[in-house]
Amino acid sequence: MTTTAPPATAPPQDGVFTHRQILTIFVGLMMGMFLAALDQTIVGTAIRVIADDLHGLDNQAWVTTAYLITSTIATPLWGKLSDIYGRKGFFISAISIFVVGSALCSFATSMYMLAGFRALQGIGAGGLMSLALAIIGDIVSPRERAKYQGYFLAVFGTSSVLGPIVGGFFAGSSSILGITGWRWVFLVNVPIGIAALLVVGKTLHLHHVRHDHRIDWWGAASLIVALVPLLVVAEQGRTWGWGSGTALACYVVGVIGVGLFVAAEHRMQEEALIPLRIFNNRAITITIVGSVIVGLGMFGGIMSIPLYLQIVHQATPMSSGFMMLPLVLGIMISSIVSGQLISRTGKVRIFPVLGAAIMVIGLLLLWRVRADTSLVVVMAFMLVFGLGLGNTMQPLTLIVQNAVAPREIGMATSSATFFRQMGGTLGVAIFLSILFSSAGSKIQGALQQAVPTPAFQQALHDPKLMQDPQTANFVKALTHAGQGGGGGGAGGTGILNDSSVLGKLPDALAYPFRVGFSDAMDLVFLIGALVVVLGFIVLLFLPRIELRTQSGMQAAAAERAAAAEAAAQADHDVHGSEGAGAGPNAPMAPPSPGMQGPDAHGDADSSPSEDGHGPGRHAIAELTAPAGAAASGDAKNGDGADGDGRAASELVLAALRRVEARAAGRDLSGQPTGRHRA
């Protein structure tokens, strides 16, 4: 007789996936992650062209803010709901919402309409990253997971290079197939998203046991109240003024929202969107705090490098994407190397600490970059910075996933992603404010040195400059700003709002502006290095951590098996006791394996056990302890992370209560049943 082998994508009952099954699932996950990663880079490249076409240049920040708000708020919601109801349905929903939002964005006729559709798109984007990482935690153990992270870093690396190239191509095309070029920035997501839906629907098959939980709607509502004003002021504060009345109102509402959120989470306890008890775990707390701080400095560096390339070296968005390759290469090299070492040794603590230290070195090297520094040198410094990033990103996620029970991987992953996004948002807001608030004075200082030189004066009075309206207006504004004797100024030229004119100016005229921008970016790199130093100090307090060798599904399967075995053992003891007590001539039940002493002889009907509990409790203790050790013994994080064992104990004890009730002749409500009724 021949047997048919199960399909490669069928979910194994023991939770152990083959390498082929893992790679098959990874295809769908990577396509979903590629959607979100590509969108962030491609839209950023084309946003100025989009704003010009929709006549809303002064409203372009709202397009970014709307997407940021909804994606950040949705992230913990996706994680929590997927823990309760399962991952596949929500991952498909996230892709679907993202695709629908992308299609609607292509039909926008105003910046406000585009902002609304981007908000819908952001809801889906919030689930793409966090759910993909949670699914990885379900199918691959933390220790083995590090070996697969190269696949995902390839996605990020490809998107970071392709994004500016594709975005620049679409933005520079007036029409493609009869549709305005920039609208393809969003339409390109539709075929990719449909392909991802087909692949995920066919390959992603995960076993899930639903847990009955209340949904923390109050926590979600208070989170919205907290984050909306804080994210808005982070994006708009530089325009409004950080101390303006509008900004102060946002601060007050945000703080009130944070207070309401903490109160809601405290009241919901285990059902909370982000349970406060996770912060009692030292590994989780230090990892999250370190992620926020390191993320703040990291995004400051990542945001400044493309600006340096495009403003100081006049690189196009497409060419700057290629120039960022050393950074991407550094991330991939260090991630693959650290992943292999983590998989072989199970040690993870050293890598984020080492990564933060290398990031500090990279940022300090970038701090020494000047306007005339060779691009080869700049890219070498970017490589060092990337080597540091690759050692911090994935290990920090592994630590958080390793420190919680398997049924909470979604919550833990989305919480870590949420806090990292908040740190990144804060970093971008702070460092952009530092950059543009200092650029004016830096340019002013460079102009004071350049204006008296013959080369600058000759270039300033070049008749060719007056033939181009943009350069003519710039020269007039610069001359007018310099009539006060200060040697010219940056503010009156509008250079801080539109730097594209620098590419049309003679080198002698453009050089002081490039020096000013370069010096302002040096300040950003220096402050970023100091921030990452603080993160490095925080990460030094990470406890000793060894990654467990079970995936989330393996641990869950072990819990179910332990519960079933313990319940069967207890039921066997009860029936053996009843048989022994049925009459003086009834045969005594044989001792169950692993039991000794009075409990082995089935005396449950005569008296309770020595600790006051019913029959079989000692057997339960023996069975539960190994289950807990198997589930969490490898997850040594300094706090005795026993979430997996505790989950098994809860299942076992619930089964035991039913068995004891039947043995005592009553149901769970205390009413007599069967032969014990009067």
C-alpha positions as CSV (number, residue, x, y, z in Angstrom):
1,M,0.0,0.0,0.0
2,T,1.3,3.4,-0.9
3,T,0.9,6.4,1.3
4,T,0.6,10.0,0.2
5,A,3.1,12.4,1.7
6,P,1.6,15.5,3.3
7,P,2.0,18.6,1.3
8,A,5.1,20.7,2.0
9,T,3.0,23.5,3.4
10,A,0.8,21.4,5.8
11,P,1.2,22.5,9.4
12,P,3.0,19.8,11.4
13,Q,1.2,18.6,14.5
14,D,4.4,18.8,16.6
15,G,5.2,22.3,15.4
16,V,8.5,21.3,13.8
17,F,8.8,22.6,10.2
18,T,11.3,21.4,7.7
19,H,13.8,23.7,6.0
20,R,11.7,23.5,2.8
21,Q,8.5,24.4,4.6
22,I,10.1,27.3,6.3
23,L,11.5,28.7,3.0
24,T,8.1,28.2,1.3
25,I,6.4,30.3,4.0
26,F,9.2,32.8,3.9
27,V,8.4,33.7,0.3
28,G,5.0,35.0,1.2
29,L,6.3,36.8,4.3
30,M,9.1,38.5,2.4
31,M,6.6,39.7,-0.3
32,G,4.5,41.3,2.4
33,M,7.5,42.9,4.1
34,F,8.8,44.1,0.7
35,L,5.6,46.0,0.1
36,A,6.0,48.0,3.3
37,A,9.8,48.5,3.0
38,L,9.6,49.6,-0.7
39,D,6.7,52.0,0.0
40,Q,8.6,54.0,2.6
41,T,11.5,54.7,0.2
42,I,9.7,55.1,-3.1
43,V,7.1,57.6,-1.7
44,G,9.8,59.7,0.0
45,T,11.6,60.1,-3.3
46,A,8.6,61.2,-5.3
47,I,6.7,63.3,-2.6
48,R,7.9,66.7,-3.8
49,V,6.8,66.0,-7.4
50,I,3.5,64.7,-6.1
51,A,3.0,67.8,-4.0
52,D,3.8,70.1,-6.9
53,D,1.3,68.3,-9.1
54,L,-1.5,68.5,-6.5
55,H,-0.6,72.1,-5.7
56,G,0.0,71.4,-2.0
57,L,3.7,71.7,-1.3
58,D,3.0,73.2,2.1
59,N,0.8,70.3,3.0
60,Q,3.1,67.4,2.1
61,A,4.0,66.8,5.7
62,W,0.4,65.7,6.4
63,V,0.8,62.9,3.9
64,T,3.7,61.5,5.9
65,T,2.1,62.2,9.3
66,A,-1.2,60.4,8.4
67,Y,0.6,57.3,7.4
68,L,2.9,57.4,10.4
69,I,0.0,57.8,12.9
70,T,-2.2,54.9,11.6
71,S,0.7,52.5,11.1
72,T,2.1,53.2,14.6
73,I,-1.2,52.8,16.3
74,A,-2.2,49.7,14.3
75,T,1.0,47.8,15.1
76,P,0.1,46.6,18.7
77,L,-3.5,46.0,17.6
78,W,-2.4,43.6,14.8
79,G,-0.1,41.7,17.2
80,K,-2.6,41.3,20.0
81,L,-5.5,40.3,17.8
82,S,-3.4,37.7,15.9
83,D,-2.4,36.1,19.3
84,I,-6.1,35.6,19.9
85,Y,-7.5,34.6,16.5
86,G,-4.5,33.4,14.6
87,R,-1.9,35.0,12.2
88,K,-2.9,34.1,8.7
89,G,-6.2,35.8,8.5
90,F,-4.8,39.1,9.9
91,F,-1.7,39.0,7.7
92,I,-3.9,38.6,4.6
93,S,-6.1,41.4,5.9
94,A,-3.1,43.7,6.4
95,I,-1.9,43.0,2.8
96,S,-5.5,43.6,1.5
97,I,-5.9,46.9,3.3
98,F,-2.5,48.1,2.2
99,V,-3.3,47.2,-1.5
100,V,-6.7,48.9,-1.4
101,G,-5.1,52.0,0.2
102,S,-2.4,52.1,-2.4
103,A,-4.9,51.9,-5.3
104,L,-7.0,54.7,-3.8
105,C,-3.9,56.9,-3.4
106,S,-3.4,56.8,-7.1
107,F,-6.7,58.5,-7.6
108,A,-6.1,61.3,-5.2
109,T,-6.8,64.8,-6.5
110,S,-5.6,66.8,-3.5
111,M,-3.0,66.5,-0.8
112,Y,-5.7,66.1,1.8
113,M,-7.3,63.3,-0.1
114,L,-3.9,61.7,-0.5
115,A,-3.3,62.0,3.2
116,G,-6.6,60.3,4.0
117,F,-5.8,57.4,1.6
118,R,-2.3,57.2,3.1
119,A,-3.9,56.8,6.5
120,L,-5.8,53.8,5.3
121,Q,-2.7,52.4,3.7
122,G,-0.8,52.9,7.1
123,I,-3.4,50.7,8.9
124,G,-2.3,47.8,6.7
125,A,1.4,48.7,6.9
126,G,1.2,48.4,10.7
127,G,0.5,44.7,10.3
128,L,2.9,43.8,7.5
129,M,6.1,44.1,9.5
130,S,5.0,43.0,13.0
131,L,2.9,40.0,11.9
132,A,5.6,38.8,9.5
133,L,8.1,38.8,12.5
134,A,5.6,37.2,14.7
135,I,5.0,34.4,12.2
136,I,8.7,33.8,12.0
137,G,8.6,33.4,15.8
138,D,5.9,30.8,15.5
139,I,7.7,28.6,13.0
140,V,11.4,29.0,13.9
141,S,13.1,28.9,17.3
142,P,14.9,32.0,18.4
143,R,18.2,30.2,18.2
144,E,17.6,29.0,14.6
145,R,15.8,32.2,13.6
146,A,19.1,34.1,13.4
147,K,20.2,31.9,10.4
148,Y,17.2,33.0,8.3
149,Q,17.4,36.8,9.0
150,G,19.7,37.2,5.9
151,Y,16.6,36.7,3.7
152,F,14.7,39.5,5.3
153,L,17.7,41.8,5.3
154,A,18.0,41.1,1.6
155,V,14.4,42.5,1.3
156,F,15.3,45.7,3.2
157,G,18.5,46.1,1.2
158,T,16.8,45.6,-2.1
159,S,14.0,48.0,-1.2
160,S,16.4,50.7,0.0
161,V,18.2,50.6,-3.3
162,L,15.2,50.0,-5.6
163,G,13.0,52.6,-3.8
164,P,14.9,55.7,-4.9
165,I,15.5,54.3,-8.4
166,V,11.9,53.4,-9.0
167,G,10.5,56.4,-7.3
168,G,12.8,58.7,-9.3
169,F,11.8,57.0,-12.5
170,F,8.1,57.3,-11.9
171,A,8.4,60.9,-10.6
172,G,10.4,61.9,-13.6
173,S,7.9,60.4,-16.1
174,S,5.1,62.7,-17.3
175,S,2.9,59.8,-18.3
176,I,3.0,55.9,-18.4
177,L,0.3,54.1,-20.2
178,G,-1.8,57.2,-20.1
179,I,-1.5,57.6,-16.3
180,T,0.5,60.4,-14.6
181,G,4.0,59.1,-13.7
182,W,3.8,59.7,-10.0
183,R,0.6,57.8,-9.6
184,W,2.5,54.6,-10.5
185,V,4.4,55.1,-7.2
186,F,1.2,53.7,-5.6
187,L,-0.1,51.5,-8.4
188,V,3.1,49.4,-8.4
189,N,2.0,48.1,-5.0
190,V,-1.2,46.5,-6.4
191,P,0.3,43.7,-8.5
192,I,2.9,43.0,-5.9
193,G,0.2,42.9,-3.2
194,I,-2.0,40.6,-5.2
195,A,0.9,38.2,-5.8
196,A,1.7,38.3,-2.1
197,L,-2.0,37.4,-1.3
198,L,-1.9,34.4,-3.6
199,V,1.4,33.1,-2.2
200,V,0.4,33.6,1.4
201,G,-3.0,32.0,0.9
202,K,-1.3,29.0,-0.6
203,T,1.8,28.5,1.6
204,L,0.9,29.9,5.1
205,H,-0.7,27.1,7.1
206,L,-0.3,27.5,10.8
207,H,-1.9,25.5,13.6
208,H,-3.6,27.8,16.0
209,V,-5.6,27.2,19.2
210,R,-7.9,30.1,20.0
211,H,-7.6,31.7,23.4
212,D,-10.7,33.4,24.8
213,H,-9.8,37.0,25.6
214,R,-11.5,40.3,26.0
215,I,-10.3,42.9,23.5
216,D,-8.7,46.0,25.1
217,W,-10.8,48.6,23.3
218,W,-10.2,51.2,26.0
219,G,-6.5,50.7,25.7
220,A,-6.7,51.1,22.0
221,A,-8.8,54.3,22.3
222,S,-6.5,55.9,24.9
223,L,-3.5,54.9,22.7
224,I,-5.0,56.9,19.9
225,V,-5.6,59.9,22.2
226,A,-2.0,59.7,23.3
227,L,-0.2,59.2,20.0
228,V,-2.1,61.3,17.5
229,P,-1.2,64.7,19.1
230,L,2.3,63.6,19.9
231,L,3.0,62.3,16.4
232,V,1.5,65.4,14.8
233,V,3.6,67.7,16.9
234,A,6.7,65.6,16.1
235,E,6.1,66.1,12.4
236,Q,4.7,69.7,12.5
237,G,6.6,71.1,15.5
238,R,9.4,72.6,13.4
239,T,6.8,74.5,11.3
240,W,4.6,75.6,14.2
241,G,7.4,76.2,16.7
242,W,8.0,73.8,19.5
243,G,6.8,76.3,22.1
244,S,3.7,77.5,20.2
245,G,0.2,77.3,21.6
246,T,-0.7,74.5,19.2
247,A,2.3,72.5,20.1
248,L,1.7,72.9,23.9
249,A,-1.9,71.8,23.4
250,C,-0.6,68.6,21.7
251,Y,1.8,68.0,24.6
252,V,-1.0,68.3,27.1
253,V,-3.5,66.0,25.3
254,G,-0.7,63.5,24.6
255,V,0.3,63.3,28.3
256,I,-3.4,62.9,29.3
257,G,-3.7,60.1,26.7
258,V,-0.6,58.3,28.0
259,G,-2.0,58.5,31.6
260,L,-5.4,57.0,30.4
261,F,-3.5,54.3,28.5
262,V,-1.5,53.2,31.5
263,A,-4.7,53.2,33.6
264,A,-6.5,51.1,31.0
265,E,-3.7,48.6,30.7
266,H,-3.5,48.3,34.5
267,R,-7.2,47.6,34.7
268,M,-7.1,45.0,31.9
269,Q,-4.0,43.2,33.3
270,E,-3.6,40.0,31.2
271,E,-6.0,41.2,28.6
272,A,-4.2,44.5,28.0
273,L,-3.0,45.6,24.6
274,I,0.5,45.9,26.0
275,P,0.4,44.1,29.4
276,L,2.3,46.1,31.9
277,R,3.7,43.0,33.5
278,I,6.1,42.5,30.6
279,F,8.1,45.4,32.0
280,N,8.8,43.4,35.2
281,N,11.0,41.2,33.0
282,R,14.5,42.8,33.0
283,A,15.4,41.5,29.6
284,I,12.3,43.0,27.9
285,T,12.5,46.3,29.8
286,I,16.2,46.9,29.0
287,T,15.7,45.8,25.4
288,I,12.8,48.1,24.8
289,V,14.5,51.1,26.4
290,G,17.7,50.4,24.5
291,S,15.7,50.0,21.2
292,V,14.1,53.4,21.7
293,I,17.4,55.2,22.4
294,V,19.4,53.4,19.8
295,G,16.6,53.8,17.3
296,L,16.5,57.5,18.0
297,G,20.2,57.9,17.1
298,M,20.0,55.4,14.3
299,F,17.3,57.2,12.4
300,G,19.1,60.5,12.9
301,G,22.1,59.0,11.1
302,I,20.0,57.2,8.4
303,M,18.0,60.4,7.7
304,S,21.1,62.7,7.4
305,I,23.2,60.6,5.1
306,P,20.9,60.9,2.0
307,L,20.5,64.6,2.7
308,Y,24.3,65.0,2.8
309,L,24.6,63.1,-0.5
310,Q,21.9,65.0,-2.3
311,I,22.6,68.5,-1.0
312,V,26.3,68.6,-0.5
313,H,27.3,66.3,-3.4
314,Q,24.3,67.1,-5.5
315,A,23.4,63.4,-6.1
316,T,20.1,62.7,-7.6
317,P,17.6,60.5,-5.6
318,M,18.5,57.6,-8.0
319,S,22.2,57.9,-7.6
320,S,22.0,58.5,-3.9
321,G,20.2,55.1,-3.7
322,F,23.3,53.5,-5.2
323,M,25.6,55.4,-3.0
324,M,23.8,54.0,0.1
325,L,24.8,50.5,-1.0
326,P,27.8,50.3,1.5
327,L,25.4,51.0,4.3
328,V,23.1,48.2,3.2
329,L,26.1,45.9,2.6
330,G,27.4,46.5,6.1
331,I,23.9,45.7,7.6
332,M,23.7,42.4,5.6
333,I,27.3,41.3,6.4
334,S,27.0,41.9,10.1
335,S,23.5,40.4,10.3
336,I,24.5,37.2,8.5
337,V,27.7,36.8,10.6
338,S,26.0,37.5,13.9
339,G,23.1,35.2,12.9
340,Q,25.3,32.3,12.3
341,L,27.2,32.9,15.6
342,I,23.9,33.2,17.5
343,S,22.6,30.0,15.9
344,R,25.7,28.0,16.8
345,T,26.3,29.3,20.4
346,G,22.8,30.4,21.5
347,K,24.4,33.6,22.9
348,V,22.8,36.9,21.9
349,R,23.6,39.5,24.5
350,I,27.0,40.5,23.1
351,F,25.7,41.4,19.7
352,P,23.4,44.5,20.4
353,V,26.1,45.8,22.8
354,L,28.8,45.4,20.1
355,G,26.5,46.8,17.5
356,A,25.8,50.0,19.5
357,A,29.6,50.5,20.0
358,I,30.3,50.1,16.3
359,M,27.4,52.5,15.5
360,V,29.0,55.1,17.8
361,I,32.3,54.7,15.9
362,G,30.5,55.1,12.6
363,L,28.7,58.2,13.6
364,L,31.9,59.8,15.0
365,L,33.6,59.1,11.6
366,L,30.7,60.7,9.8
367,W,31.0,63.6,12.1
368,R,34.4,64.3,10.6
369,V,33.0,64.4,7.1
370,R,33.3,67.8,5.3
371,A,31.8,69.3,2.2
372,D,34.9,68.3,0.1
373,T,35.4,64.9,1.6
374,S,35.8,62.2,-1.1
375,L,32.7,60.0,-1.6
376,V,34.9,56.9,-1.3
377,V,35.7,57.9,2.3
378,V,32.1,58.8,3.1
379,M,30.9,55.4,1.8
380,A,33.6,53.6,3.9
381,F,32.2,55.4,7.0
382,M,28.7,54.4,5.9
383,L,29.9,50.7,5.8
384,V,31.1,51.0,9.4
385,F,27.8,52.5,10.5
386,G,26.0,49.6,8.7
387,L,28.0,47.0,10.4
388,G,26.8,48.4,13.7
389,L,23.2,48.5,12.6
390,G,23.2,44.9,11.5
391,N,24.3,43.7,15.0
392,T,21.5,45.5,16.8
393,M,18.3,45.2,14.7
394,Q,17.5,41.5,14.7
395,P,19.1,40.5,18.1
396,L,16.9,42.9,20.0
397,T,13.8,41.4,18.4
398,L,15.0,37.9,19.2
399,I,15.5,38.8,22.9
400,V,12.0,40.1,23.3
401,Q,10.4,37.1,21.5
402,N,12.5,34.7,23.6
403,A,11.4,36.3,26.9
404,V,7.6,35.7,26.5
405,A,5.4,32.6,26.3
406,P,4.7,31.3,22.8
407,R,1.1,32.5,22.9
408,E,2.3,36.1,23.4
409,I,4.8,36.3,20.6
410,G,2.5,38.6,18.5
411,M,2.1,41.0,21.4
412,A,5.8,41.0,22.2
413,T,6.9,41.5,18.6
414,S,4.4,44.3,17.9
415,S,5.2,46.0,21.2
416,A,8.9,46.0,20.4
417,T,8.2,47.3,16.8
418,F,5.9,49.9,18.3
419,F,8.4,51.3,20.7
420,R,11.2,51.2,18.0
421,Q,8.9,53.2,15.7
422,M,8.3,55.7,18.4
423,G,12.0,56.1,18.9
424,G,12.6,56.5,15.2
425,T,9.8,59.1,14.9
426,L,11.2,61.0,17.8
427,G,14.7,60.8,16.3
428,V,13.6,62.1,12.9
429,A,11.7,65.0,14.4
430,I,14.6,66.0,16.8
431,F,17.4,65.7,14.3
432,L,15.5,67.4,11.5
433,S,14.9,70.3,13.9
434,I,18.6,70.4,14.9
435,L,19.6,70.3,11.2
436,F,17.5,73.1,9.9
437,S,17.7,75.3,13.0
438,S,21.5,75.2,12.8
439,A,21.9,75.2,9.0
440,G,21.1,78.9,8.7
441,S,23.8,80.1,11.1
442,K,26.3,77.6,9.6
443,I,25.6,78.9,6.1
444,Q,25.8,82.5,7.3
445,G,29.3,81.8,8.7
446,A,30.5,80.2,5.5
447,L,29.2,83.1,3.5
448,Q,31.0,85.6,5.6
449,Q,34.3,84.0,4.7
450,A,33.4,83.5,1.0
451,V,31.8,86.8,0.0
452,P,35.0,88.9,0.1
453,T,36.9,86.5,-2.2
454,P,37.3,87.5,-5.8
455,A,36.0,84.1,-7.1
456,F,32.7,84.5,-5.2
457,Q,32.2,88.1,-6.5
458,Q,33.0,87.1,-10.0
459,A,30.5,84.3,-9.9
460,L,27.9,86.4,-8.2
461,H,28.0,88.9,-11.1
462,D,28.0,86.3,-13.9
463,P,25.4,87.5,-16.5
464,K,24.5,83.9,-17.3
465,L,22.9,83.5,-13.9
466,M,20.2,86.1,-14.8
467,Q,19.1,84.0,-17.8
468,D,17.5,81.3,-15.6
469,P,14.5,82.6,-13.5
470,Q,15.4,80.3,-10.5
471,T,19.1,81.4,-10.3
472,A,18.2,85.0,-11.0
473,N,15.8,85.1,-8.1
474,F,18.4,83.4,-5.9
475,V,21.1,85.9,-6.8
476,K,18.7,88.9,-6.2
477,A,17.7,87.4,-2.8
478,L,21.3,86.8,-1.9
479,T,22.4,90.3,-2.9
480,H,19.5,91.9,-1.0
481,A,20.3,89.8,2.1
482,G,23.9,90.9,1.9
483,Q,23.2,94.6,1.7
484,G,23.1,94.9,5.5
485,G,26.8,94.2,5.7
486,G,26.5,90.7,7.1
487,G,27.9,89.1,4.0
488,G,24.7,87.6,2.9
489,G,22.2,85.2,4.5
490,A,20.5,81.9,4.0
491,G,17.1,82.7,5.2
492,G,16.2,85.3,2.5
493,T,17.4,83.0,-0.4
494,G,14.9,80.2,0.4
495,I,17.7,77.7,0.3
496,L,16.4,75.9,3.4
497,N,13.1,75.1,1.6
498,D,14.5,74.3,-1.9
499,S,18.1,73.3,-2.3
500,S,17.8,72.3,-6.0
501,V,19.1,75.7,-7.1
502,L,22.6,74.7,-5.9
503,G,23.0,72.4,-8.8
504,K,22.6,75.4,-11.2
505,L,25.1,77.7,-9.5
506,P,28.8,78.1,-10.2
507,D,31.0,76.1,-7.7
508,A,32.3,79.3,-6.1
509,L,28.8,80.5,-5.4
510,A,27.4,77.1,-4.2
511,Y,30.4,76.1,-2.1
512,P,29.6,78.1,1.1
513,F,26.1,76.8,1.1
514,R,27.4,73.2,0.8
515,V,29.8,73.9,3.6
516,G,27.0,75.2,5.8
517,F,24.8,72.2,5.2
518,S,27.7,69.9,5.8
519,D,28.6,71.5,9.1
520,A,25.0,71.4,10.3
521,M,24.9,67.6,9.4
522,D,28.1,67.1,11.4
523,L,26.3,68.4,14.4
524,V,23.5,65.9,13.8
525,F,26.0,63.0,13.6
526,L,27.8,64.1,16.8
527,I,24.5,64.3,18.8
528,G,23.4,61.0,17.3
529,A,26.7,59.4,18.5
530,L,26.1,60.8,22.0
531,V,22.6,59.4,22.0
532,V,23.8,55.9,20.9
533,V,26.4,56.0,23.6
534,L,23.5,56.3,26.1
535,G,21.8,53.3,24.4
536,F,25.1,51.4,24.6
537,I,25.2,52.0,28.4
538,V,21.6,50.8,28.8
539,L,22.3,47.6,26.8
540,L,25.3,46.8,29.1
541,F,22.7,46.0,31.8
542,L,21.1,43.2,29.7
543,P,21.1,39.9,31.7
544,R,22.8,36.8,30.4
545,I,20.5,35.4,27.7
546,E,20.4,32.0,26.0
547,L,17.9,31.5,23.2
548,R,15.5,28.6,23.5
549,T,15.6,25.9,20.9
550,Q,11.8,25.6,20.4
551,S,9.7,27.7,18.1
552,G,6.4,29.1,19.2
553,M,4.4,26.3,17.6
554,Q,6.7,23.6,19.0
555,A,6.3,25.0,22.5
556,A,2.6,25.3,22.1
557,A,2.4,21.7,20.9
558,A,4.5,20.6,23.9
559,E,2.1,22.5,26.2
560,R,-0.9,20.7,24.7
561,A,0.8,17.3,24.9
562,A,1.8,17.9,28.5
563,A,-1.7,18.9,29.4
564,A,-3.3,15.9,27.7
565,E,-0.8,13.5,29.3
566,A,-1.3,14.9,32.8
567,A,-5.1,14.9,32.4
568,A,-5.0,11.3,31.3
569,Q,-2.8,10.3,34.2
570,A,-5.1,12.0,36.7
571,D,-8.1,10.4,35.1
572,H,-6.4,7.0,35.3
573,D,-5.7,7.5,39.0
574,V,-9.3,8.5,39.8
575,H,-10.8,5.5,38.0
576,G,-8.2,3.2,39.7
577,S,-9.3,4.7,43.1
578,E,-13.0,4.2,42.4
579,G,-12.3,0.6,41.4
580,A,-10.4,0.0,44.6
581,G,-13.1,1.5,46.8
582,A,-16.0,-0.4,45.1
583,G,-15.8,-3.3,47.4
584,P,-13.5,-5.3,49.6
585,N,-12.8,-7.8,46.9
586,A,-12.1,-5.4,44.2
587,P,-8.6,-5.5,42.7
588,M,-6.3,-2.7,43.5
589,A,-5.4,-0.4,40.6
590,P,-1.8,-0.9,39.6
591,P,0.6,2.0,40.4
592,S,0.9,4.5,37.7
593,P,4.4,5.2,36.2
594,G,6.4,7.6,38.2
595,M,4.2,7.6,41.3
596,Q,5.3,6.4,44.7
597,G,3.8,6.2,48.2
598,P,0.2,6.3,49.2
599,D,-1.0,8.0,46.0
600,A,0.2,5.1,44.0
601,H,-2.4,2.8,45.6
602,G,-5.5,4.7,44.7
603,D,-6.7,6.0,48.1
604,A,-8.4,9.0,46.7
605,D,-11.9,8.2,48.0
606,S,-10.6,7.6,51.5
607,S,-8.9,10.8,52.2
608,P,-7.3,13.8,50.5
609,S,-3.6,13.9,49.9
610,E,-1.2,15.3,52.4
611,D,-1.2,18.7,51.0
612,G,-5.0,18.9,51.1
613,H,-5.5,18.5,47.4
614,G,-7.4,15.8,45.5
615,P,-6.2,12.7,43.8
616,G,-3.5,12.7,41.2
617,R,-2.1,16.2,42.2
618,H,1.4,14.7,42.9
619,A,1.3,13.1,39.4
620,I,0.4,16.5,38.0
621,A,3.3,18.2,39.8
622,E,5.7,15.6,38.3
623,L,4.3,16.0,34.8
624,T,4.0,19.8,34.9
625,A,7.6,20.5,36.1
626,P,9.2,18.8,33.0
627,A,6.7,20.5,30.7
628,G,7.7,23.9,32.1
629,A,11.3,23.1,32.0
630,A,11.1,22.0,28.4
631,A,9.2,25.1,27.4
632,S,11.2,27.7,29.2
633,G,14.3,26.1,30.5
634,D,16.3,27.2,27.5
635,A,15.1,30.8,27.8
636,K,17.5,31.9,30.6
637,N,17.2,35.6,30.7
638,G,18.1,36.3,34.2
639,D,14.5,36.4,35.5
640,G,13.6,32.7,35.2
641,A,11.3,33.3,32.3
642,D,8.8,30.6,33.0
643,G,5.8,31.8,30.8
644,D,5.8,28.6,28.8
645,G,5.8,26.3,31.8
646,R,3.1,28.4,33.5
647,A,0.9,28.1,30.5
648,A,1.2,24.3,30.6
649,S,0.4,24.3,34.4
650,E,-2.7,26.3,33.8
651,L,-4.0,23.8,31.2
652,V,-3.1,20.8,33.4
653,L,-4.7,22.2,36.5
654,A,-7.9,23.0,34.6
655,A,-8.1,19.3,33.5
656,L,-7.3,18.2,37.0
657,R,-10.2,20.2,38.5
658,R,-12.6,18.5,36.2
659,V,-11.2,15.1,37.1
660,E,-11.4,15.8,40.9
661,A,-14.9,17.1,40.6
662,R,-16.0,13.8,38.9
663,A,-14.2,11.8,41.5
664,A,-16.0,13.6,44.3
665,G,-19.3,13.1,42.7
666,R,-20.1,16.7,41.7
667,D,-19.9,18.9,38.7
668,L,-17.8,22.1,38.6
669,S,-20.6,24.2,40.1
670,G,-20.7,21.9,43.2
671,Q,-23.9,20.0,42.4
672,P,-24.0,16.2,43.0
673,T,-23.7,14.0,40.0
674,G,-24.1,10.3,39.1
675,R,-24.0,7.8,42.0
676,H,-23.4,10.5,44.6
677,R,-26.8,12.0,44.2
678,A,-29.2,11.3,47.1
